[in-house]
Amino acid sequence: VLTDRLMPDMDGHSLAQSIKEIAPRKPIVLVTGDEDPDGKPDKNVDAVLVKPVSLEEFRRTLAAVIVRPRVQ
């Protein structure tokens, strides 16, 4: 799942939490325009991409979360 951090009605962290409750092994990549303000990693997010994102960085990140073994 590729989602933005800031969205109307629900933020990316809340969406990630909801998805992980249903499908804990589903990889989630959060895209943001700035660093996370609280600086704490989100256990429900497998990777964070800070905009602007190069195509190379995007591909590398997707490959990493797809092949990375995930805890059930």
CYANA upper distance limits for C-alpha pairs under 8 A (distance plus 0.5 A):
  1 VAL  CA     26 LYS  CA      7.79
  1 VAL  CA     27 PRO  CA      6.65
  1 VAL  CA     28 ILE  CA      5.16
  1 VAL  CA     29 VAL  CA      6.63
  2 LEU  CA     28 ILE  CA      6.48
  2 LEU  CA     29 VAL  CA      5.38
  2 LEU  CA     30 LEU  CA      6.61
  2 LEU  CA     31 VAL  CA      7.77
  3 THR  CA     12 GLY  CA      6.56
  3 THR  CA     28 ILE  CA      8.07
  3 THR  CA     29 VAL  CA      6.89
  3 THR  CA     30 LEU  CA      5.67
  3 THR  CA     31 VAL  CA      6.49
  4 ASP  CA     11 ASP  CA      8.14
  4 ASP  CA     12 GLY  CA      6.13
  4 ASP  CA     30 LEU  CA      6.08
  4 ASP  CA     31 VAL  CA      5.08
  4 ASP  CA     32 THR  CA      6.36
  5 ARG  CA     11 ASP  CA      5.98
  5 ARG  CA     12 GLY  CA      4.62
  5 ARG  CA     13 HIS  CA      7.12
  5 ARG  CA     30 LEU  CA      6.51
  5 ARG  CA     31 VAL  CA      6.39
  5 ARG  CA     32 THR  CA      5.82
  6 LEU  CA     10 MET  CA      8.20
  6 LEU  CA     11 ASP  CA      5.59
  6 LEU  CA     12 GLY  CA      6.74
  6 LEU  CA     32 THR  CA      7.81
  7 MET  CA     11 ASP  CA      5.79
  7 MET  CA     12 GLY  CA      7.58
 10 MET  CA     14 SER  CA      6.85
 10 MET  CA     15 LEU  CA      7.23
 11 ASP  CA     15 LEU  CA      6.86
 12 GLY  CA     16 ALA  CA      6.51
 12 GLY  CA     30 LEU  CA      7.16
 13 HIS  CA     17 GLN  CA      6.75
 13 HIS  CA     42 ASP  CA      7.80
 13 HIS  CA     44 ASN  CA      7.99
 13 HIS  CA     45 VAL  CA      8.03
 14 SER  CA     18 SER  CA      6.77
 15 LEU  CA     19 ILE  CA      6.66
 16 ALA  CA     20 LYS  CA      6.59
 16 ALA  CA     28 ILE  CA      7.23
 16 ALA  CA     44 ASN  CA      6.17
 16 ALA  CA     45 VAL  CA      6.89
 17 GLN  CA     21 GLU  CA      6.79
 17 GLN  CA     44 ASN  CA      6.23
 18 SER  CA     22 ILE  CA      7.22
 19 ILE  CA     23 ALA  CA      6.30
 19 ILE  CA     24 PRO  CA      7.70
 19 ILE  CA     26 LYS  CA      8.11
 20 LYS  CA     24 PRO  CA      4.63
 20 LYS  CA     25 ARG  CA      7.61
 20 LYS  CA     26 LYS  CA      7.32
 20 LYS  CA     44 ASN  CA      6.94
 24 PRO  CA     72 GLN  CA      6.91
 25 ARG  CA     70 ARG  CA      6.52
 25 ARG  CA     71 VAL  CA      7.55
 25 ARG  CA     72 GLN  CA      6.68
 27 PRO  CA     45 VAL  CA      7.96
 27 PRO  CA     46 ASP  CA      6.47
 27 PRO  CA     65 VAL  CA      6.58
 27 PRO  CA     66 ILE  CA      7.32
 28 ILE  CA     44 ASN  CA      7.94
 28 ILE  CA     45 VAL  CA      5.75
 28 ILE  CA     46 ASP  CA      5.82
 28 ILE  CA     47 ALA  CA      7.29
 28 ILE  CA     65 VAL  CA      8.38
 29 VAL  CA     45 VAL  CA      6.63
 29 VAL  CA     46 ASP  CA      6.34
 29 VAL  CA     47 ALA  CA      5.31
 29 VAL  CA     48 VAL  CA      6.15
 29 VAL  CA     49 LEU  CA      7.71
 29 VAL  CA     62 LEU  CA      8.33
 30 LEU  CA     45 VAL  CA      7.13
 30 LEU  CA     46 ASP  CA      8.47
 30 LEU  CA     47 ALA  CA      6.78
 30 LEU  CA     48 VAL  CA      5.24
 30 LEU  CA     49 LEU  CA      6.71
 31 VAL  CA     48 VAL  CA      6.30
 31 VAL  CA     49 LEU  CA      5.28
 31 VAL  CA     50 VAL  CA      6.40
 31 VAL  CA     51 LYS  CA      7.37
 32 THR  CA     36 ASP  CA      8.40
 32 THR  CA     48 VAL  CA      7.89
 32 THR  CA     49 LEU  CA      6.83
 32 THR  CA     50 VAL  CA      5.53
 32 THR  CA     51 LYS  CA      6.41
 33 GLY  CA     50 VAL  CA      6.11
 33 GLY  CA     51 LYS  CA      5.36
 33 GLY  CA     52 PRO  CA      7.83
 34 ASP  CA     50 VAL  CA      6.61
 34 ASP  CA     51 LYS  CA      7.69
 35 GLU  CA     39 GLY  CA      7.90
 35 GLU  CA     50 VAL  CA      7.42
 36 ASP  CA     40 LYS  CA      7.94
 41 PRO  CA     45 VAL  CA      8.45
 46 ASP  CA     65 VAL  CA      6.99
 47 ALA  CA     61 THR  CA      7.60
 47 ALA  CA     65 VAL  CA      7.68
 49 LEU  CA     53 VAL  CA      7.22
 49 LEU  CA     58 PHE  CA      8.09
 49 LEU  CA     61 THR  CA      8.48
 53 VAL  CA     57 GLU  CA      6.88
 53 VAL  CA     58 PHE  CA      6.89
 54 SER  CA     58 PHE  CA      6.66
 55 LEU  CA     59 ARG  CA      6.62
 56 GLU  CA     60 ARG  CA      6.59
 57 GLU  CA     61 THR  CA      6.53
 58 PHE  CA     62 LEU  CA      6.72
 59 ARG  CA     63 ALA  CA      6.59
 60 ARG  CA     64 ALA  CA      6.67
 61 THR  CA     65 VAL  CA      6.87
 62 LEU  CA     66 ILE  CA      6.57
 63 ALA  CA     67 VAL  CA      6.70
 64 ALA  CA     68 ARG  CA      6.29
